[in-house]
């Protein structure tokens, strides 16, 4: 009797560690995605070796998260590098990853997350002769359509990676459509692998107790913004919306930290904006929280606002819904798949403060509707689990195992 060899996948997350705290610097939903997916894959028998850049001297060389899931911190370039400079160390990072993979006896596939990691994955496909899978999480041309222009070399890199990737994974139908529309990807090479939510952590609970835990009064309407404080996520829209709301006592809780090379300046701008609008006593800025503690903030809020310019999926919206919190979100990208308009929340077509103020007021002023949305969101979230996500991704890996490698276009 023979046993089938355990599959081993190299997962590339160059610019941010899956073990980093979301909401800090470049850490966000992608970190949660990579960490939770790797754990779920490992629990199903797929060994995951995650490669990320060491961005601090005190980091260990390797962290065993659980059996079959380890994170390797690769030394490449100075520890403190802005995201914009990471293209300079891709070759060095790639060589170190090749050395480690060969020392481990090889891998069966390479799965890259984000375009910077895609550059590494693209090279590894040719160096190691293994399938190359990429999950972009955000795309330059999609961001550009929303007003956030990215450098031309990023667009070119994404196009080249798409031309060579054996599979491109997306989170939902909306992201699949964007990928096909903007990059002309053959539909057969696009695999939908919806993220999950950890229901043992993110689920309905006592709102009054949650309010007490985060030191907020239980008789005041509370709006939550959870995410990195950057223009793409729209914290300014949330702040300006609060100023226009009919509910005069509503408070806004901003949970997140600075992101990007000018992140601290942008965070200070948001605090100044709150002052200028006379909202300092109604807005509370909270430092980024460990992922599992976000559930308390979700439960404490009457409604969560997600005014993103673009969003490939919107994990925050899913986690909030799982906790029974109605979602008011931009009608963009994956949010249109996650939020059932009028059922689990409200999708806002016009990304203006006045439109968001109107939607937030609608939820806060109608307790019956809010309760209905709360219950519907929690039920709908049950369709998403990391176990199901890993099962689907393992199917993708299985399909590639029996197929020949795609030739680069």
C-alpha positions, 0 to 999 in steps of 0.5 A: 500500500502506498500513500500519496505524497503530501502537497507542499505549496510555497506561498509568497507574501513579500510586502507584508507578513500574514502574522502582522497586525491588520490595520498597521502600515501595509497590513490589512485584509490580505494578511488575514486572508493569507494566514487563515487560508494557509491554516485551513489548507494545512488542516486539510493536508496541504503543507504551506510554507509562507515566504515574507520579507523580514522588515525588522531585525528582531524577527526570527528566521522561521515561525511554525504557526501550526503543523503544516503551516510555517512562515519564513522571514526572508532577509532581502534589503534593509529592514525598513523600506517603503513599499514603493522601494520593494521592487529593488529587492525582488531579485534578492528575495527570489534567490533566497526563496529558491535556496530555501525551497531547494533545501526543503526538497522542492514544492508542488506549486507557487501561490503569490499574493499581490503583484509584488509577490507575483513578480517572485512567483512568475520567476519561480515558475520558470526556475522551479518548473511548477504551476504559478497561481496568483491572487492579486487582491487589488489591481492597478487598472481597477484602482485607476478606474476608481481614481487611484492611479498606479505606476505604469510598471505595476500595470505591466507587471500584472499583465505579464503575470496574468499572461503566465499564471496557470490560474488567477484566483479571485474572491467573487464574481465582481472581481472576476468580471473586473479581471476579465474586463480590464486585463482580458483574462480567459475565463477558464483561467480564473478561479473564484475562491471566496474568503471565509470568516472565523465564526468562533470569533466573529458572531452575534453577541451582547451589544451592551456588553461590547459597548462597556468593553470598549468604553462607549455608552450604550444609549448613543448611536455608534458608527464604526469605521475599521481599516487602514487610514488611507484615501482608498478606504475613505475615512474622510467620507465617513467623517464628513458623513457624520457631520451631515447626519440628521442624528445629532448624537451619533458617534464615529469610531475609527479603528485603524492606523496610518498606512503608506509612506505618507500615512501619518500625515494622512492620519493627522489630516483626518484628526484635523478634519474632525476638528474643523467640522466641530466633531472632535467630541463625537469621533474617537480614533482607536489604534489598530486592534489584534484581529480577534479583538475586532469582533468586540468593536463590530458587536458594539456598533449599530452600523459599520461604514465601508466607503472604499473607492475600490474593494476586491472583497471587503473582509471587514464587511463580512466579519461585521455582518457575521457579528450582526452589524448592518453594513453601509458600503460603497457599491464597488467591487466585492462589496456588491457581492457581499452586501445584499442591498436592503437586506443585510445593509445598504449599498451606496452608489454615489460615493459622497458624504451626503449619500453615506449620511442618508444611508447611515441615518436610514439604518439608525432611524429604523430599528426594525430594519436594522434588526432585520439586517442584523439577523440577515447578515449573520445568517448570510455570513454562514455561507463563508468559511475558511474550511470551504475556501481551502477546499475550493483552493485545493481543487484548483491545485488538484486541477493544475497538478494534472494539467501541463504548465501554461506557456507565457504569453 
